[in-house]
């Protein structure tokens, strides 16, 4: 396993191989080309700020999270790997908050692929006004997930508020390592692949945000905990129950949902999370 010292990004040279992608990460990298599934986080912030403050906050966050300065590379016959891009700053896309359809922006980002991951694996959009703003954080799912993005968003808002973020975080290992699987083996057999330049587009998702009142959110959280589940689990259950009422095929056949809640809990017990406590 390759170990990288991230205490200073200047120590990492362009082209430095950080580590190979494990099986799940490689799958997410492959499907990103035809079926984008980025990890996304959206936050609205009340109070006056400046674009310059958010740009500086993003610079500090990039210094804290190793894979915010990396891309994915692939050599023929070898597994894809994360490669360092230490001196490439993250760009902050800025749009006016007034007059911008936030749901349409989220839908657009959800349908925009990172391609082969040859550039930075993060996109950040600031929808700004003098009194309030919104932040849309989008990351490549092979590098980050929703739970990670929660911590990233907290750090971004904290940095914009003038708080110190602390030391650079350790490099997050692949998911397989958490289960003792070790580093993925080399390819032993290469199957013939037919290439095509034909474009492949899925319909753009329809996004409709729903804002829960504080008392409703507290009630949902308390109910989820009493049932031994999460807020996400409770919302998924509500989704399935609602669709069972309207879809006959859902009423007459078992419906399964695969969630990575338990996996994410395992990742949260890793040093990556405890170092932020």
C-alpha positions as CSV (number, residue, x, y, z in Angstrom):
1,X,0.0,0.0,0.0
2,X,1.4,3.4,-1.0
3,X,1.6,5.9,1.8
4,X,1.7,9.6,1.0
5,X,2.7,12.4,3.2
6,X,0.1,15.1,2.8
7,X,1.4,17.5,5.4
8,X,2.5,19.8,2.6
9,X,1.0,19.6,-0.9
10,X,4.3,21.0,-2.3
11,X,6.0,17.7,-1.5
12,X,3.8,15.9,-4.0
13,X,4.9,16.2,-7.6
14,X,2.7,16.2,-10.6
15,X,2.2,12.6,-11.8
16,X,2.7,11.0,-8.3
17,X,0.7,7.8,-8.1
18,X,-1.2,7.9,-4.9
19,X,-3.0,4.5,-4.9
20,X,-5.0,2.3,-7.2
21,X,-8.8,2.4,-7.2
22,X,-10.4,-0.6,-5.6
23,X,-13.2,-2.6,-7.2
24,X,-16.1,-0.4,-6.2
25,X,-14.2,2.8,-7.0
26,X,-13.3,1.4,-10.4
27,X,-16.9,0.6,-11.1
28,X,-18.0,4.1,-10.2
29,X,-15.2,5.5,-12.4
30,X,-16.4,3.3,-15.3
31,X,-20.1,4.2,-15.2
32,X,-19.4,7.9,-14.7
33,X,-18.7,8.1,-18.5
34,X,-22.2,6.9,-19.4
35,X,-24.3,7.3,-16.3
36,X,-23.1,10.1,-14.1
37,X,-23.7,9.6,-10.4
38,X,-21.8,12.3,-8.6
39,X,-22.0,12.8,-4.8
40,X,-23.7,16.2,-4.2
41,X,-24.2,18.5,-1.3
42,X,-26.3,21.7,-1.4
43,X,-26.4,24.3,1.4
44,X,-28.0,27.7,1.8
45,X,-26.3,30.3,4.0
46,X,-27.9,33.4,5.5
47,X,-26.0,36.6,6.0
48,X,-23.8,38.9,3.9
49,X,-20.6,37.4,2.4
50,X,-18.3,38.2,-0.5
51,X,-17.1,36.1,-3.4
52,X,-13.5,36.6,-2.4
53,X,-14.3,35.1,1.1
54,X,-15.7,32.0,-0.5
55,X,-12.7,31.7,-2.9
56,X,-10.3,31.9,0.0
57,X,-12.4,29.3,1.9
58,X,-12.3,27.0,-1.0
59,X,-8.5,27.3,-1.2
60,X,-8.2,26.3,2.4
61,X,-10.5,23.3,2.0
62,X,-8.6,22.1,-1.0
63,X,-5.4,22.1,1.1
64,X,-7.1,20.1,3.8
65,X,-8.6,17.3,1.6
66,X,-6.0,15.3,-0.4
67,X,-8.3,14.1,-3.2
68,X,-9.3,17.7,-3.9
69,X,-5.9,17.9,-5.6
70,X,-6.0,14.7,-7.6
71,X,-7.3,13.1,-10.8
72,X,-7.8,9.6,-12.1
73,X,-5.4,8.1,-14.6
74,X,-5.4,4.7,-16.4
75,X,-2.6,2.9,-18.2
76,X,-3.3,0.0,-20.6
77,X,-3.5,-3.3,-18.8
78,X,-3.4,-1.7,-15.4
79,X,-6.0,-0.6,-12.8
80,X,-6.9,3.1,-12.7
81,X,-5.2,5.1,-10.0
82,X,-5.4,8.5,-8.3
83,X,-2.7,10.9,-9.5
84,X,-1.6,14.0,-7.7
85,X,-2.4,17.5,-9.1
86,X,-0.9,19.5,-6.2
87,X,-0.6,23.0,-7.8
88,X,-3.9,23.1,-9.7
89,X,-6.4,25.4,-7.8
90,X,-10.1,24.6,-7.7
91,X,-12.1,27.1,-9.6
92,X,-15.3,28.6,-8.0
93,X,-18.1,29.0,-10.5
94,X,-20.2,32.1,-9.5
95,X,-23.8,32.7,-10.5
96,X,-26.3,35.3,-9.2
97,X,-28.7,33.9,-6.7
98,X,-31.5,36.1,-7.8
99,X,-33.2,34.9,-10.9
100,X,-31.4,31.5,-10.9
101,X,-33.5,28.3,-10.8
102,X,-31.7,26.4,-8.1
103,X,-33.5,23.1,-8.9
104,X,-32.4,23.4,-12.5
105,X,-28.8,24.0,-11.5
106,X,-28.8,21.0,-9.3
107,X,-30.3,18.9,-12.0
108,X,-27.7,20.1,-14.5
109,X,-24.9,19.2,-12.2
110,X,-26.4,15.8,-11.5
111,X,-26.3,15.0,-15.2
112,X,-22.9,16.4,-15.9
113,X,-20.2,13.7,-16.1
114,X,-16.7,14.0,-14.8
115,X,-15.8,11.9,-17.8
116,X,-12.6,9.8,-17.3
117,X,-11.7,11.9,-14.3
118,X,-8.7,13.4,-16.0
119,X,-9.2,16.8,-14.3
120,X,-9.9,17.7,-10.7
121,X,-12.7,15.5,-9.2
122,X,-14.6,18.4,-7.6
123,X,-16.9,21.1,-8.9
124,X,-18.1,24.0,-6.7
125,X,-20.8,26.6,-7.6
126,X,-21.5,29.7,-5.6
127,X,-24.9,31.3,-6.1
128,X,-24.3,34.7,-4.5
129,X,-26.3,37.7,-3.4
130,X,-25.5,40.4,-0.8
131,X,-27.7,39.0,1.9
132,X,-27.5,35.3,1.4
133,X,-26.0,32.6,-0.9
134,X,-26.1,29.0,-1.8
135,X,-23.3,26.5,-2.3
136,X,-23.4,23.5,-4.6
137,X,-20.6,20.9,-4.0
138,X,-20.3,18.1,-6.5
139,X,-17.6,15.4,-6.2
140,X,-16.7,12.3,-8.2
141,X,-18.2,9.3,-6.5
142,X,-15.1,7.2,-6.9
143,X,-13.3,9.7,-4.6
144,X,-15.9,11.0,-2.2
145,X,-19.4,10.1,-1.0
146,X,-22.3,12.0,0.6
147,X,-21.1,11.6,4.1
148,X,-17.7,13.0,3.2
149,X,-19.3,15.9,1.5
150,X,-21.1,16.8,4.7
151,X,-17.7,17.3,6.4
152,X,-16.4,19.2,3.4
153,X,-19.4,21.6,3.4
154,X,-19.0,22.2,7.1
155,X,-15.3,23.0,6.6
156,X,-16.1,25.3,3.7
157,X,-18.7,27.3,5.7
158,X,-16.4,27.4,8.7
159,X,-13.5,28.7,6.6
160,X,-15.8,31.4,5.1
161,X,-16.7,32.3,8.7
162,X,-13.1,32.8,9.6
163,X,-12.5,29.6,11.6
164,X,-9.3,27.7,11.3
165,X,-9.7,24.2,9.8
166,X,-6.7,22.5,11.3
167,X,-4.2,20.1,9.8
168,X,-4.4,18.4,6.4
169,X,-6.4,15.2,6.7
170,X,-4.8,11.8,6.1
171,X,-5.4,10.1,2.8
172,X,-8.6,8.1,2.8
173,X,-8.0,4.4,2.0
174,X,-10.0,2.4,-0.4
175,X,-13.2,0.8,0.8
176,X,-11.8,-2.7,0.4
177,X,-9.1,-2.0,2.9
178,X,-11.7,-1.5,5.6
179,X,-12.7,-5.1,5.1
180,X,-9.2,-6.5,5.1
181,X,-9.2,-7.1,1.3
182,X,-5.9,-5.4,0.7
183,X,-4.8,-3.8,-2.5
184,X,-6.6,-5.1,-5.6
185,X,-4.7,-7.6,-7.7
186,X,-3.3,-6.9,-11.2
187,X,-5.5,-7.7,-14.1
188,X,-4.9,-11.3,-15.1
189,X,-7.0,-11.5,-18.3
190,X,-8.0,-8.7,-20.6
191,X,-11.2,-9.0,-22.4
192,X,-11.5,-7.6,-26.0
193,X,-13.4,-4.3,-25.9
194,X,-15.2,-2.7,-28.8
195,X,-14.9,1.1,-28.7
196,X,-17.5,3.6,-30.0
197,X,-17.6,7.3,-30.2
198,X,-21.4,7.3,-30.3
199,X,-22.7,9.8,-27.6
200,X,-24.8,8.4,-24.8
201,X,-27.2,10.6,-22.9
202,X,-29.6,9.9,-20.1
203,X,-32.6,12.3,-19.6
204,X,-31.8,15.1,-17.2
205,X,-33.2,14.3,-13.7
206,X,-36.0,16.4,-12.3
207,X,-35.1,18.0,-9.0
208,X,-37.6,19.5,-6.6
209,X,-36.3,20.6,-3.2
210,X,-38.4,20.3,-0.1
211,X,-37.6,22.3,3.0
212,X,-38.8,20.9,6.3
213,X,-39.7,23.1,9.2
214,X,-37.4,22.8,12.2
215,X,-40.0,21.1,14.3
216,X,-40.8,18.6,11.5
217,X,-37.1,17.8,11.0
218,X,-36.6,17.2,14.8
219,X,-39.7,15.0,14.8
220,X,-38.4,13.0,11.8
221,X,-35.0,12.5,13.5
222,X,-36.5,11.4,16.8
223,X,-38.8,9.0,15.0
224,X,-36.0,7.5,13.0
225,X,-33.8,7.0,16.1
226,X,-36.7,5.3,17.9
227,X,-37.1,2.9,15.0
228,X,-33.4,2.2,14.9
229,X,-32.8,3.7,11.5
230,X,-31.5,7.0,10.0
231,X,-33.3,10.0,8.5
232,X,-32.4,8.7,5.1
233,X,-33.9,5.3,6.0
234,X,-37.1,7.0,7.1
235,X,-37.3,9.0,4.0
236,X,-36.7,6.0,1.8
237,X,-39.4,4.1,3.7
238,X,-41.9,7.0,3.1
239,X,-41.0,7.0,-0.6
240,X,-41.7,3.2,-0.9
241,X,-44.9,3.4,1.0
242,X,-46.1,6.3,-1.1
243,X,-45.3,4.5,-4.4
244,X,-47.0,1.3,-3.2
245,X,-50.2,3.3,-3.1
246,X,-49.9,4.4,-6.7
247,X,-47.9,1.6,-8.5
248,X,-49.6,-1.8,-8.8
249,X,-46.4,-3.6,-9.6
250,X,-44.9,-2.3,-6.3
251,X,-47.9,-3.6,-4.4
252,X,-47.8,-7.1,-5.9
253,X,-44.1,-7.8,-5.8
254,X,-41.2,-7.4,-3.3
255,X,-39.2,-4.2,-3.7
256,X,-35.6,-4.0,-2.5
257,X,-33.4,-1.0,-1.8
258,X,-29.7,-1.3,-1.5
259,X,-28.2,1.4,0.7
260,X,-24.6,2.0,1.8
261,X,-25.5,3.2,5.3
262,X,-23.6,0.4,7.1
263,X,-20.6,0.8,4.8
264,X,-20.5,4.6,5.4
265,X,-20.7,3.9,9.2
266,X,-17.6,1.7,8.8
267,X,-15.8,4.5,6.9
268,X,-16.8,7.0,9.7
269,X,-14.9,4.9,12.2
270,X,-11.8,5.3,10.1
271,X,-9.0,7.7,11.2
272,X,-10.3,10.1,8.5
273,X,-13.3,10.9,10.6
274,X,-11.9,10.6,14.1
275,X,-9.2,13.1,13.1
276,X,-11.9,15.7,12.6
277,X,-13.5,15.3,16.0
